[in-house]
Amino acid sequence: MLQTKDIAIVILNWNGKALLEQFLPSVIKHSNDAIIYLADNASTDDSVAFVAEHFKNVVVIQNSENGGYAKGYNDALKHIEEPLLCLLNSDIEVTENWLQPIISEFNSNDNTAIIQPKILDYKNKSHFEYAGAAGGFIDKYGYPYCRGRIFDTIEEDNGQYNDTKTIFWSSGACFFIKNETYKSLNGFDETYFAHMEEIDLCWRAFNANYTTKYIGTSTVYHVGGATLNTTNPKKTYLNFRNSLFTLVKNTDTNLIFRILFRMLLDGVAAMRFLFQLKPTFLFAILKAHLSFYYNLPRLLKQRKQLPKRSGYYETASIVWSYFINKRSQF
């Protein structure tokens, strides 16, 4: 039976002293016997020295470069042997007994390989947080959405998602995964750098017949955008590009049709940014597509090597449901 001491809580850091000072104490206070690691992505501030001085029980792993979320975790997790991994953003406040429901689910269901807790907004604790909310899903064109958050519409937490549910993807903000599963899937795809690499990993896990769960009785609070906020065009670039990467690698059938339809929908999004007088975001989408075309041969090669499985989406087009049918809640 797995216990709390079998969990490695791994916090990825890059120049995040202020976040560590604010949020690391709650992780230490509420994580019982779990082993806490700081995976540092070659920070240039004094965050590592700060942790070494003030949190002596935290194990520091120093990566040689800032490889973003994907490579940062891949590099760090090579050194970790605990059977359960918790990849935790540095801007997360955890709560009392947050680990117990997670352990219970892993012990109850052998096929559960990935888990996400309820993620609420640290700045507005009565509402869900954008990055993950109450568990993620994806439509057949590769657009992700969540219970509790569809596009920019955020639900208030009224206990409607205090359940345990099989989901399609777990948020990288607080991402539990069995160590053996992580290694069997070869970790994150490092070409993503950041954003949507957890969705790609969960999709590959789904195609390999693993199960991802949401546990609504475990709660954390996420600041969100602390390292790259929504006003940064780079975030738009990574999200659009990596979404296309994920779709090509993992979808089961009708790839050409799905990609062509995505091109149309992404074009509509670009025009929307133009009408909103946000040309930098329009160019971010164009740049994302150029990078996608450049990487397409590699992605098609990966596609041939990866298993496929149908039945991954619950909604054919979340774009149509949200903008045309005005469905704003899960």
N, C-alpha and C positions, 0 to 999 in steps of 0.2 A: 504493500500500500504506500502510495506517495504521501509525503509529509511536507510541511512548509520548508524544512531544511533542504528539500530537493529542488527548490526554486532558485534560479539565478536571476535576480533583477538587474538588468543591464541598461544603464542610462547613457545614451550617446551624448557627448558634449563637444561643442566647438565654441570657445570664447564665451562660455555661459556662466560665469561666476555669479552674477546677480540671480539667475534662475536657480542655481544650485543652492545658494544661500537661502532663498525663499522656500523652495519646495523639497529639498533633500531631507530636512528634519521630519516632515510628515511621513516620508517613505520609511525612514529608519524607525520611527515611533510605532508604525502600524504594520510592520512586516515581520514581526516575531523572529523566527530563526532563519529566515531567507538570507541567502548570500547576496550582498549588494555590490555591484561592480560599476565603476565609472569607465566607460570606453571613450577615451579622449582622441578626437580627430585632429591631432597636431595643433592644439590651441596655442595662440600667441599671447593670451592674457595670463593671469596668475591663477586661473581656476583650479588647475591640478594641485598647485602648492596649497591653495586654500583648503581643498578637500583633504589633502594629506595631513594638514595641521589640525583641522577641526573635526574631521570624521575619520578617525584612525582605523575603524573597522571596515571602511569601504575599500575594496580592492581596486586599484587603478591599473587599467590596461592602456598603454600609450600606443596608438597607431602612428605609423610613420608619415601619413599624409592625410589631408582632408578629402576623403573619397566620397563625401556625402553620406546619406542615410544607408544606401545599399552596400557600398564597399566598406563603409565604417563598421557596420555590424558584421559583415562577412569576415573582416579581418579580426575583429575582437572575439567573435564567438568560436574561433578556432582554438582559443585558449580555455574554453569553459566546458566542464564535464558534467555539471548538474543535469539531471534528466528533463527538467522543465525550464524553459526560458521565458522570461517576461521582458520584452523590449519596451522600455518605458521612456516617453519623452521627458525632457528635463523641466517642462512647464506643466507637470501634472501634480495635483494634490490628491493623495489617496485618502481613504477613510478607514475607520476602525473595522477590523474583520473583513477587509476586502479580499483577502486571499483564500479564506475558508470555502466559499462557494465554488471557487475555481478548482481547488484541490478535490473537492467532492465530486465535481463533474468528471474530471480526469479519472478518478478512481472508479466511477460508476459505469463509464462507457469507454471501452478500449479503443473504439474507432474515432473518438473525439481527439483530434490532433491539434486544433487551433481554437482559442477562446478569446472573446472580447467581453469586457464588463460594460455596464452602462456608463456612457461618457456624457457628463453634463458640463455646462459652460461655467468656468471659474468666475467670469465677470458678471454672470447672470444665472445664479445657481438653480433657479426654478425652471430653466430651459435646457434642452439638449444642446450639445456642441456640434458644430458643423462636421468635424472630422470623425465620423463613425457613429455618433448618436447611439441608436439602439440596434446596431448591426447593419451590415451593408449587403446590397444586392446590385445587380447589373442588368441592363437590357441587352437585346440581341445585337445592338450596334456599339456596345462597349461603354455606354454612359453609366457611371455609378450613381447610386442614390442610397438612402438609408431609411430605416424606420426612425421617425422623428426628424428627418431632414430630407427634403426633396429640393434640389437646386438651392435657392437662397431662402426657402421657407422653413423656419425652425419651429418645432412644436414645443409647447410647455409640457413639463413632466408632471402628469397627473396620475402616475402609477399605471398607465396604459401598457407599458412595456416592462413590467416587473415580472417577466416570465423567463423561461429557458427555451430558446428557439434555435433550430438549425438555420444558419444564414449562409450567404455566399462568400462574403469577405469580412475580415476583421480589421479594424483601424490600426495603423502603425503607431498611433499615439500610445496605445496600451495593448500590446500584442503578445498573447501567451501562445507558445508552441512547444511541442515535444522536441527535445534536442535531436532525437533520432529522425524525426520527420524533417526537420530543418536540413539536416545533413543529407538525407535521402533525396531531397529536392534540389540539392546543390545551392541552397540559400537564395539570397536575392540576386536578381539580374543587375549587375553593376553598371550596365550601360544606361540605366534609368537615372542614376545619380541620386535623385530624390523625387518623391511623389509617385504614387500608384504602384510602387514596387511591391507593396504588401498585397494589393489586389491581384497582381500577376502571380505572386507566390500562392495566394489562396486559390486562384483559378487552376494553377498546376496541381495543387493539393486535391482539389475537386476532381480533376481529370484522372488523378491517381487513386481515386476512391476514398480519400480521407474526408472527415466531417469537420466543419467549422461551426462553433456554437456561440450564441450570445447568452450571457448570464446576467439577468436583470437585478439579481440580489447582491451584486457586487458593484460598487459605485466609485468612480473617480471624477475629478474636476479638471478640465483642460483649458488652459489659456487660449491656445490656438494662434497660429501665425507669429509665434514669438521669434522664430528664426527666419521666416520668409512670409511676410503678410500678404493679404489678398490684393493690396494696391501695387504690388511688384509684378511687372510684366513677365519676369522670369518664371513666376509661379504659373501663369497662364501658359507660357511656352511649354513647361515641363508637363503640365496636366494634359494638354492637347496632344503633345507628341507621345507621351508614355501611354496614353489611352489607346492610341493607334498601334503602338508596339504590342500592347497586351492583346488587342483584338486579333491581330495577325497571328501571333504565336499560339493562341489558345482556343479560338472559336472552332466549332465542329464542322459546319458546312456553309456553303454559299458565301465564301469569303469575298469573292469579287463584288458581288451585289452589296454585301455589308459595307465594304470599304467605299464603294461609289456613293452609297447613301450617306455614309459618314462625311464624305467630302462635301456633299450638298448641305448637310446640317452645320458643319463647321464653317462653311461659307456664309450661311445665314448668321451665325454667331459673330463672324468677322464684320459683316455689314452692320450688325447691331452696335458693335463697338464704334464703328465709324459714325453712325448717327448720334451716338452718345458723346461724340467728340473725344474719343479715347484712341487716337491713332497708334499709340505705342502697343496697345493690346491687340489691335488688328495685325500689326507687324509681328507680334509674338505668335499669333496663329499661323501666319504665312511662314515664319521661320520654323515653326514646329512641323509643318508639312514638308518643307524642304529637307529637314533632318530626317523625317520619316522616309522620304523617297531615297535618300542616300543610304539609309540603313535597311531598306527593304530586302535586298538579296540575303543579308545575314538573317533577318527575321524569318524569311521563307525557309531557310536552311534549318533554323531552330524549330520551325513549325513541323517539319518532316520528322524530327527526332522526338517530339513530345507526344504523349498519348492524348486522345481526344475523347470527350464524353458529352452527350447531348443533355438537354433538360436543365441548363444552367440558369435560364432567365425566367422570371415570373411575369414580367411586363415586356411586351414586344418593343415599345418605344416610350421611354419615360419622358422624352421631349414632347411627343404628341399628347401624352396623358396630362402633362403639366401645363403646357402653353395653349393647347387647343381644347382639351376636355376640362381644364381648370382643376385637375386633381392636385391638391397641395399637401395632402396627408397620405401616409402609407395605407 
